[in-house]
Amino acid sequence: MTGSPLDLLAQYWYAWTVGALLAAIALGFMLRFVLPAVRLGVELGDAIEALKVIRETRADGSTTGLSDIAKTAMTTPRLANLWQEYRQTLHPQAEGAHGARWRATTLAESFFTEEALVDSPLKTEFYKHLPGILTGLGIIGTFTGLIIGLIHFDVSLDPAQAQAQLRNLINSVGHAFFVSAVAISLAML
């Protein structure tokens, strides 16, 4: 068997196919989940820091205007939308020496939920299934390599030919296990 790239591609097409599929899934995961998750983490971190600054500047007991919170902390469209919904549950109470006090008729946790802030924007429901998909692809790659290796295996009485057939079978199975190992490693990652 020659070792040219085209010969290797033709002989181990299943390993390359599953490997390309794994690479596409990994790249898609990075572009569609990891990068948006980092961006979301920065946005939420900025909002939390802005709220801390507002709280520290109002340590004297005075209240912050609701528009101040909207302008400084709720700067992303998602946070602004949730803030607008929550703001409708706030009702002014008697105005005192430090400004207006607000009473909430609904808890903020009802609006600023994990589902609304993280799960929906990142589509985590799909990505919860990704490890199983990758593991399944690894198993498919393993069995495909085993089947193809066994199909091409030809028992011969000639020791040299039998040795060459065994070498091809072991190479085929080795590539299949390598693809499976990559898929399971990606699933664990």
C-alpha positions as CSV (number, residue, x, y, z in Angstrom):
1,M,0.0,0.0,0.0
2,T,1.4,3.4,-1.0
3,G,1.5,6.2,1.5
4,S,0.5,9.1,-0.8
5,P,-2.1,11.5,0.6
6,L,-4.7,10.5,-2.0
7,D,-4.2,6.8,-1.4
8,L,-4.6,7.4,2.4
9,L,-7.7,9.5,1.7
10,A,-9.2,6.8,-0.4
11,Q,-8.3,4.0,1.9
12,Y,-9.5,5.7,5.1
13,W,-12.3,7.8,3.7
14,Y,-14.6,7.0,6.7
15,A,-12.0,8.3,9.2
16,W,-11.6,11.5,7.2
17,T,-15.3,11.9,6.8
18,V,-16.1,11.5,10.5
19,G,-13.0,13.6,11.4
20,A,-14.2,16.4,9.1
21,L,-17.7,16.2,10.7
22,L,-16.1,16.3,14.2
23,A,-14.0,19.3,13.2
24,A,-17.1,21.1,11.8
25,I,-19.0,20.5,15.0
26,A,-16.1,21.7,17.1
27,L,-15.7,24.8,15.0
28,G,-19.5,25.4,15.1
29,F,-19.4,25.0,18.9
30,M,-16.6,27.5,19.3
31,L,-18.3,30.1,17.0
32,R,-21.9,29.6,18.1
33,F,-21.5,28.9,21.8
34,V,-18.1,29.7,23.3
35,L,-17.6,33.1,21.7
36,P,-21.2,34.3,22.4
37,A,-20.8,32.9,26.0
38,V,-17.7,35.0,26.5
39,R,-19.4,38.0,25.1
40,L,-22.5,37.4,27.3
41,G,-20.2,37.0,30.3
42,V,-18.6,40.4,29.6
43,E,-21.9,42.1,29.2
44,L,-23.3,40.6,32.4
45,G,-20.1,41.4,34.3
46,D,-20.3,45.0,33.1
47,A,-23.9,45.3,34.2
48,I,-23.1,43.9,37.6
49,E,-20.2,46.3,38.0
50,A,-22.4,49.2,37.0
51,L,-25.0,48.2,39.6
52,K,-22.2,48.0,42.3
53,V,-21.1,51.5,41.4
54,I,-24.6,52.8,41.7
55,R,-25.1,51.1,45.0
56,E,-21.8,52.5,46.4
57,T,-22.6,56.0,45.3
58,R,-25.9,55.8,47.1
59,A,-24.5,54.6,50.4
60,D,-26.0,57.6,52.1
61,G,-29.5,56.1,51.8
62,S,-30.6,58.1,48.8
63,T,-32.3,56.3,46.0
64,T,-31.3,56.0,42.4
65,G,-33.6,57.1,39.6
66,L,-34.9,54.2,37.6
67,S,-33.6,55.9,34.4
68,D,-30.1,56.0,35.9
69,I,-30.2,52.2,36.3
70,A,-31.4,51.8,32.7
71,K,-28.7,54.1,31.3
72,T,-25.7,52.8,33.2
73,A,-26.4,49.1,33.9
74,M,-29.1,47.8,31.5
75,T,-27.2,48.8,28.3
76,T,-27.7,45.7,26.2
77,P,-31.0,45.1,24.4
78,R,-31.8,41.9,26.4
79,L,-31.1,43.6,29.8
80,A,-33.0,46.7,28.7
81,N,-36.0,44.7,27.7
82,L,-36.0,42.7,31.0
83,W,-35.5,46.0,32.9
84,Q,-38.5,47.6,31.2
85,E,-40.7,44.6,32.1
86,Y,-39.5,44.7,35.7
87,R,-39.8,48.4,35.9
88,Q,-43.5,48.1,35.4
89,T,-43.8,46.3,38.7
90,L,-42.1,49.1,40.6
91,H,-44.4,51.6,42.2
92,P,-43.3,54.9,44.0
93,Q,-43.9,55.3,47.7
94,A,-43.8,58.4,49.7
95,E,-40.9,60.7,48.8
96,G,-38.5,61.3,51.6
97,A,-35.4,63.4,52.3
98,H,-33.4,61.1,50.1
99,G,-35.7,60.9,47.1
100,A,-38.4,58.5,46.0
101,R,-38.6,55.0,47.4
102,W,-39.9,52.2,45.1
103,R,-41.9,49.1,46.0
104,A,-41.7,46.0,43.8
105,T,-44.8,44.0,43.4
106,T,-42.8,41.1,41.8
107,L,-39.4,39.8,42.6
108,A,-36.6,40.8,40.2
109,E,-35.7,37.0,40.1
110,S,-38.9,36.5,38.2
111,F,-37.7,38.6,35.3
112,F,-33.9,38.2,35.5
113,T,-33.8,34.4,35.3
114,E,-31.1,32.1,34.2
115,E,-33.4,31.1,31.3
116,A,-33.8,34.6,30.1
117,L,-30.2,35.8,30.6
118,V,-28.2,32.7,29.7
119,D,-30.1,29.7,28.4
120,S,-32.1,31.3,25.7
121,P,-29.4,33.5,24.1
122,L,-26.9,30.7,24.1
123,K,-29.3,28.0,23.0
124,T,-28.0,25.8,25.8
125,E,-30.7,23.2,25.3
126,F,-29.1,22.1,22.0
127,Y,-25.5,22.1,23.4
128,K,-26.6,19.9,26.3
129,H,-27.0,17.2,23.8
130,L,-23.7,17.8,21.9
131,P,-21.6,15.4,24.1
132,G,-24.0,12.6,23.3
133,I,-23.9,13.4,19.6
134,L,-20.1,13.5,19.6
135,T,-19.9,10.2,21.4
136,G,-22.3,8.6,19.0
137,L,-20.2,9.8,16.1
138,G,-17.1,8.3,17.7
139,I,-18.9,5.0,18.1
140,I,-20.1,5.1,14.5
141,G,-16.6,5.8,13.3
142,T,-15.2,2.9,15.3
143,F,-17.7,0.4,14.0
144,T,-17.4,1.7,10.4
145,G,-13.6,1.2,10.6
146,L,-14.0,-2.2,12.1
147,I,-16.5,-3.3,9.4
148,I,-14.5,-1.9,6.5
149,G,-11.3,-3.5,7.9
150,L,-13.0,-6.8,8.3
151,I,-14.6,-6.6,4.8
152,H,-11.2,-6.1,3.2
153,F,-9.5,-8.7,5.3
154,D,-8.6,-11.8,3.3
155,V,-7.2,-14.9,5.0
156,S,-4.4,-16.4,3.0
157,L,-2.1,-19.3,3.4
158,D,0.8,-17.2,2.2
159,P,2.5,-15.8,5.3
160,A,3.6,-12.6,3.6
161,Q,0.1,-11.9,2.2
162,A,-1.5,-12.8,5.6
163,Q,0.9,-10.4,7.3
164,A,0.0,-7.6,4.9
165,Q,-3.7,-8.2,5.4
166,L,-3.3,-8.1,9.2
167,R,-1.3,-4.9,8.9
168,N,-4.2,-3.3,6.8
169,L,-6.8,-4.6,9.3
170,I,-4.8,-3.2,12.3
171,N,-4.3,0.2,10.5
172,S,-8.0,0.4,9.7
173,V,-9.0,-0.4,13.3
174,G,-6.3,2.0,14.6
175,H,-7.7,4.9,12.5
176,A,-11.2,4.0,13.7
177,F,-10.2,4.1,17.3
178,F,-8.3,7.3,16.8
179,V,-11.5,9.0,15.4
180,S,-13.5,7.6,18.3
181,A,-10.9,8.9,20.8
182,V,-11.1,12.4,19.2
183,A,-14.9,12.4,19.3
184,I,-15.0,11.3,23.0
185,S,-12.3,13.8,23.9
186,L,-14.3,16.6,22.3
187,A,-17.5,15.3,24.1
188,M,-15.7,15.5,27.4
189,L,-14.2,18.9,26.6
